């Protein structure tokens, strides 16, 4: 995925989003439900009802980019909250996009400390 830089703010919309929404609908949700300006340069992540779909909305300075991913198996982890937003780091967003549980990341092999 071609995405924003490391210093960007990332917001995961809590609850369920209608995946039929396009850019205009997701912008409206970002304004209304998340109380954020969709053209601020922040990244907005929306999860579908079944949990196997994500949409990511991002303003790149020239227009909106909309990324959409559907998992073949499994589901994307989500916060317990049913409304509002959860702030993520860009690293947590990358883990979420890959289908990993960003809430409890673990090293597959602990780094060597010197």
Steps between C-alpha positions, in 0.01 A plus 500: 500500500631845414418704803568812699824573684591402853391825670135485393207474741290184462144458628308173509125554502350295781187304420374386163516689172283429197753379242276624219617852588736665259727797552216748558328275756822428688587873504158570653558230763843644583343845549189393687594193705872557548494883520803525270567682174545233230728734301736552796751245373406247767423140408154362581443126530149349482403137571200315354229307684645152439849615597663371183509837319689825556488832324769761551440862402789744461538850357839520325493873428351468151203273559365212703648152484275210592652160580278194536600158625297181538653206687456153352495347850477645848411852605662828592527561877293789629475704820230427756351850465187529286530869414763768475856443387820333607836661423753261346865538418601447137662171611172383659314592180747293298443202729123545472523516118691170506231339717718487811368579846641850553374509860750238627795480261766248587850442374535178306861500615600745770770746391850443632601761754865591539 
